[in-house]
Amino acid sequence: MCGIAGLFLKNRALEPELGAMTAGMLSVLTGRGPDSAGFAIYGSGMPGFLKFTLRGPAGFDFGAMAAALDVGFSVHDDHAVIGVPEEREGRVRAMLAQKFPQVAIVASGARMELFKGVGLPDEVCRRFGLEGMVGSHAIGHTRMATESAVTIQGAHPFSTGPDQCLVHNGSLSNHNDIRRKLVKEGMVFETQNDTEVAAGFLSWQLREGLKLDEALGAALGTLDGFYTFVVGTETGFGVLRDPVACKPAVMAETDDYVAFGSEYRAMADLPGIARAHLFEPEPSKVYFWERAA
């Protein structure tokens, strides 16, 4: 049992409140996932630059690393975000692997920053400063470990492509077979987690030229099991449930936002929720919203 929260803002005036709104939703979902938590937030980008979200060991000197790489940076507990000129992406990745092997690249993209950690959702959100973060959309997850250990490697979201992330409630039965096929297509996986395979499948489909809604549709015919996915890209926000749809899900849409929660109570404190159109996402139906970057 895990908890999922997602927010996609239609009204740009709410962007300064995105972090606080998302943190509140994750807090309510603590009972569904007290072991670890994480979130991805899509904030502003800088033309010609990419953001790398990095994770280092406790006490790691991100300032010295950033100086060696000649990049700007901001620190969020044991994570840091660095700004990398697009033309230096390959060089920076190589330098990180060679000179700082203890540092993991959690995610990269023009706008997305991704943070996750072991602990109660409130603690994780506080450590990374979610309440003060600004952006257009965010996806979060609270995890209750049922099939694997409580580790940072098992925490969601998973990112397997630029500005792409996925959170998942459920279990896939054919993830090992799909992983082998995707590895042959050049996809790289860091864990044995089934959710990372789902993220990798969608990233592969997007790489092949499909749009997010089309990639989600392709997942229906490929991924076996029971699942609810919430997915983010640089400009989009998507939801998909399997044909049985046994995992709880509820959505709310107003003129200002679209929200997703594993339970309604996660959305109960959102502004204007009393006037929202509330609905349960249908099985095997792709839901997708997008706006210009």
GIPE-V853478 format. One record per residue. N is the residue number from 1. RES is the residue in one small letter. PSI is psi in whole degrees, 0 to 359 (NA if undefined). Layout:
BEGIN
n=N res=RES psi=PSI
n=N res=RES psi=PSI
END
This chain:
BEGIN
n=1 res=m psi=125
n=2 res=c psi=168
n=3 res=g psi=140
n=4 res=i psi=139
n=5 res=a psi=140
n=6 res=g psi=144
n=7 res=l psi=131
n=8 res=f psi=114
n=9 res=l psi=128
n=10 res=k psi=327
n=11 res=n psi=111
n=12 res=r psi=340
n=13 res=a psi=340
n=14 res=l psi=354
n=15 res=e psi=323
n=16 res=p psi=343
n=17 res=e psi=358
n=18 res=l psi=314
n=19 res=g psi=314
n=20 res=a psi=320
n=21 res=m psi=318
n=22 res=t psi=318
n=23 res=a psi=320
n=24 res=g psi=320
n=25 res=m psi=316
n=26 res=l psi=323
n=27 res=s psi=316
n=28 res=v psi=331
n=29 res=l psi=14
n=30 res=t psi=319
n=31 res=g psi=334
n=32 res=r psi=346
n=33 res=g psi=80
n=34 res=p psi=357
n=35 res=d psi=319
n=36 res=s psi=166
n=37 res=a psi=161
n=38 res=g psi=168
n=39 res=f psi=154
n=40 res=a psi=137
n=41 res=i psi=136
n=42 res=y psi=100
n=43 res=g psi=201
n=44 res=s psi=150
n=45 res=g psi=172
n=46 res=m psi=125
n=47 res=p psi=133
n=48 res=g psi=1
n=49 res=f psi=151
n=50 res=l psi=154
n=51 res=k psi=130
n=52 res=f psi=123
n=53 res=t psi=125
n=54 res=l psi=152
n=55 res=r psi=130
n=56 res=g psi=170
n=57 res=p psi=162
n=58 res=a psi=132
n=59 res=g psi=8
n=60 res=f psi=142
n=61 res=d psi=89
n=62 res=f psi=331
n=63 res=g psi=316
n=64 res=a psi=321
n=65 res=m psi=314
n=66 res=a psi=323
n=67 res=a psi=319
n=68 res=a psi=326
n=69 res=l psi=346
n=70 res=d psi=54
n=71 res=v psi=158
n=72 res=g psi=158
n=73 res=f psi=159
n=74 res=s psi=142
n=75 res=v psi=136
n=76 res=h psi=90
n=77 res=d psi=240
n=78 res=d psi=11
n=79 res=h psi=158
n=80 res=a psi=152
n=81 res=v psi=126
n=82 res=i psi=149
n=83 res=g psi=122
n=84 res=v psi=122
n=85 res=p psi=137
n=86 res=e psi=322
n=87 res=e psi=348
n=88 res=r psi=8
n=89 res=e psi=308
n=90 res=g psi=319
n=91 res=r psi=318
n=92 res=v psi=319
n=93 res=r psi=318
n=94 res=a psi=319
n=95 res=m psi=321
n=96 res=l psi=315
n=97 res=a psi=323
n=98 res=q psi=316
n=99 res=k psi=337
n=100 res=f psi=61
n=101 res=p psi=343
n=102 res=q psi=353
n=103 res=v psi=130
n=104 res=a psi=139
n=105 res=i psi=109
n=106 res=v psi=320
n=107 res=a psi=163
n=108 res=s psi=161
n=109 res=g psi=177
n=110 res=a psi=328
n=111 res=r psi=335
n=112 res=m psi=137
n=113 res=e psi=138
n=114 res=l psi=129
n=115 res=f psi=140
n=116 res=k psi=152
n=117 res=g psi=166
n=118 res=v psi=138
n=119 res=g psi=177
n=120 res=l psi=147
n=121 res=p psi=317
n=122 res=d psi=318
n=123 res=e psi=315
n=124 res=v psi=315
n=125 res=c psi=321
n=126 res=r psi=316
n=127 res=r psi=321
n=128 res=f psi=355
n=129 res=g psi=37
n=130 res=l psi=321
n=131 res=e psi=332
n=132 res=g psi=3
n=133 res=m psi=149
n=134 res=v psi=143
n=135 res=g psi=184
n=136 res=s psi=327
n=137 res=h psi=158
n=138 res=a psi=151
n=139 res=i psi=134
n=140 res=g psi=165
n=141 res=h psi=141
n=142 res=t psi=130
n=143 res=r psi=134
n=144 res=m psi=112
n=145 res=a psi=119
n=146 res=t psi=336
n=147 res=e psi=0
n=148 res=s psi=172
n=149 res=a psi=162
n=150 res=v psi=101
n=151 res=t psi=163
n=152 res=i psi=330
n=153 res=q psi=334
n=154 res=g psi=353
n=155 res=a psi=151
n=156 res=h psi=163
n=157 res=p psi=162
n=158 res=f psi=139
n=159 res=s psi=126
n=160 res=t psi=12
n=161 res=g psi=165
n=162 res=p psi=126
n=163 res=d psi=25
n=164 res=q psi=136
n=165 res=c psi=161
n=166 res=l psi=140
n=167 res=v psi=157
n=168 res=h psi=137
n=169 res=n psi=115
n=170 res=g psi=204
n=171 res=s psi=136
n=172 res=l psi=138
n=173 res=s psi=339
n=174 res=n psi=27
n=175 res=h psi=328
n=176 res=n psi=318
n=177 res=d psi=317
n=178 res=i psi=322
n=179 res=r psi=314
n=180 res=r psi=319
n=181 res=k psi=319
n=182 res=l psi=325
n=183 res=v psi=322
n=184 res=k psi=337
n=185 res=e psi=3
n=186 res=g psi=3
n=187 res=m psi=145
n=188 res=v psi=134
n=189 res=f psi=142
n=190 res=e psi=343
n=191 res=t psi=179
n=192 res=q psi=14
n=193 res=n psi=137
n=194 res=d psi=331
n=195 res=t psi=323
n=196 res=e psi=327
n=197 res=v psi=317
n=198 res=a psi=316
n=199 res=a psi=317
n=200 res=g psi=323
n=201 res=f psi=315
n=202 res=l psi=319
n=203 res=s psi=319
n=204 res=w psi=316
n=205 res=q psi=319
n=206 res=l psi=321
n=207 res=r psi=328
n=208 res=e psi=359
n=209 res=g psi=359
n=210 res=l psi=153
n=211 res=k psi=166
n=212 res=l psi=315
n=213 res=d psi=324
n=214 res=e psi=321
n=215 res=a psi=319
n=216 res=l psi=321
n=217 res=g psi=320
n=218 res=a psi=329
n=219 res=a psi=328
n=220 res=l psi=325
n=221 res=g psi=0
n=222 res=t psi=318
n=223 res=l psi=121
n=224 res=d psi=143
n=225 res=g psi=195
n=226 res=f psi=134
n=227 res=y psi=151
n=228 res=t psi=123
n=229 res=f psi=139
n=230 res=v psi=129
n=231 res=v psi=144
n=232 res=g psi=144
n=233 res=t psi=181
n=234 res=e psi=324
n=235 res=t psi=355
n=236 res=g psi=166
n=237 res=f psi=121
n=238 res=g psi=155
n=239 res=v psi=139
n=240 res=l psi=135
n=241 res=r psi=151
n=242 res=d psi=172
n=243 res=p psi=335
n=244 res=v psi=324
n=245 res=a psi=53
n=246 res=c psi=347
n=247 res=k psi=133
n=248 res=p psi=145
n=249 res=a psi=140
n=250 res=v psi=147
n=251 res=m psi=155
n=252 res=a psi=134
n=253 res=e psi=132
n=254 res=t psi=183
n=255 res=d psi=344
n=256 res=d psi=334
n=257 res=y psi=166
n=258 res=v psi=132
n=259 res=a psi=147
n=260 res=f psi=139
n=261 res=g psi=146
n=262 res=s psi=335
n=263 res=e psi=151
n=264 res=y psi=324
n=265 res=r psi=338
n=266 res=a psi=337
n=267 res=m psi=359
n=268 res=a psi=333
n=269 res=d psi=6
n=270 res=l psi=147
n=271 res=p psi=136
n=272 res=g psi=14
n=273 res=i psi=332
n=274 res=a psi=336
n=275 res=r psi=5
n=276 res=a psi=152
n=277 res=h psi=112
n=278 res=l psi=138
n=279 res=f psi=156
n=280 res=e psi=125
n=281 res=p psi=135
n=282 res=e psi=152
n=283 res=p psi=144
n=284 res=s psi=19
n=285 res=k psi=131
n=286 res=v psi=127
n=287 res=y psi=135
n=288 res=f psi=133
n=289 res=w psi=147
n=290 res=e psi=150
n=291 res=r psi=163
n=292 res=a psi=144
n=293 res=a psi=NA
END
